[in-house]
Amino acid sequence: LTVAALMEALHDTDFEPVSVDYRDVLAFPLSGGLISRQLFGRESLLWRAVVRLDAAVHRLLHVVPPLERFFCWRYLVVARRAQ
């Protein structure tokens, strides 16, 4: 489901979006997530390095918010019921 489709669905059900946050440049895909098997154990040095790299890249992308939606694998939409 794309963010645009979700926003439309929220409006159709009397909810209004409050915020959209994008997450996980590398950590989610490399964790196995929804797309593949896990490449690194959760406690391995490689996994910790990937998580730190993911956080650093995300901070850089956050400087230019439109870039986040192109590089991040997951999003979080916060919405509230319309008044």
N, C-alpha and C positions, 0 to 999 in steps of 0.2 A: 504494500500500500504506500503510495507516495504521500508526501506531506501535503501537497495540494489536494489530493483526494480525501485525506483525513480532515483537512480544514473544511472542505465542502460538506462532508458527512456530519461534522460537528454543528455547522450552521443549520443543516436540515433537521437536526434533533434538538434544537433550541439550546445549544451550548455555544459559548464564545471562547475562542482561544485566548489564553493569557500570555503564554510564552512558548517558544520552541528552542530547544537546546540540542545541539549535535554532539555526538560522542564517538570515541574509539576509531582512530585512524588505523592502527595496527593491532591493538590488543584483542579486539573482538574477532577479526578474521583469523588470527593466529591461534586463538584459543580453541578453535574447532567450531565455536558458535553454531550457526545454522547452516554452515556451508561446507565443512570438511572435518577431518579428524584433528584432534589436538596435536600440535607439533612439538610443544615443549611442556614439561611437567610444571605444575603450578608453583612449586617451590624451587625450581631450578634457577641458576644464575642467569641463564638465557631469558627465562620468563620475566624475571625482575628487570633485566635490561630492556626488554621489549616494552614493559609497562612504563618505565621511566622515559623511554624514547617516545612512546605514544603520548604521554603527558606533555612533553616538550613540544612536539609537533602540534598538538592541539592548542597549546598556548599561542604559538605562532599564528595558527589559522584564525584564532579568536580575534586577533588584531584586525583582520579583514573578514567580518562575519559571513559575507556571501560565499567565501571559499569553503567554509565548514560544510555546507550542504553538498559540495562536490567531492570531498575527501573523507568524510566521516560515514561510518557504516550504520550507526544507530541514531535515532532521535527520540527525544522526550517532549511530548506536547502536554502542557498543562492547560486545562480548560475549566470554565465554571458555567453553571446553568445560567442562561440569560434571564435577566429580570423582567 
